[in-house]
Amino acid sequence: MRGLNDSKLLAPKRREVLAVRIRERAAAWAIAAVDAATIDSINIYQASRLAMRLAVSRLSPAPDFLLTDAMPIGLPLPQQPLIKGDARCHAIAAASILAKVYRDACMRVWDEVFPQYGLAAHKGYSTRSTARPSRNSASPPAPPEFRAGARAVSLSRRLRSADGSVRHGGAA
């Protein structure tokens, strides 16, 4: 697919356009999430692996081989982790684009709930502004369910696809 690249190198609008094309043309795609309590209990690395396993389990047709970005994900399938995989492999780049587009949508939803953190602007990456709300804000700090930069969001039911159907899950 023309334009696929490392998602970190693409402008958000370009990722949005590519995500639509990827979802239309992919043989299968899935997004999964784990909650903040799981991230806290097993760490972000293991939580990322768990989310990827969940996403793979939702693919139909099921894959017979996995290409992953840097880490094996602990499934009984042949797999090849590739260092900098999203820059080297179109399939990994496509998965990364879908994950980032979903994450960005989640951050926009969270931004409506917690505007004092500016989540829509920095997409959940940790910044000084996420450490504490603005002095001008009377809002309480974010609840434990919110983790800036985490690959889990509990508001996924509010995210709708272009056709209006609900997409459950989170970034993987």
Summary of the structure (lengths in Angstrom):
residues: 172
radius of gyration: 16.3
end to end distance: 21.0
largest distance: 53.4
contacts: 486
relative contact order: 0.19
helix: 47%
strand: 6%
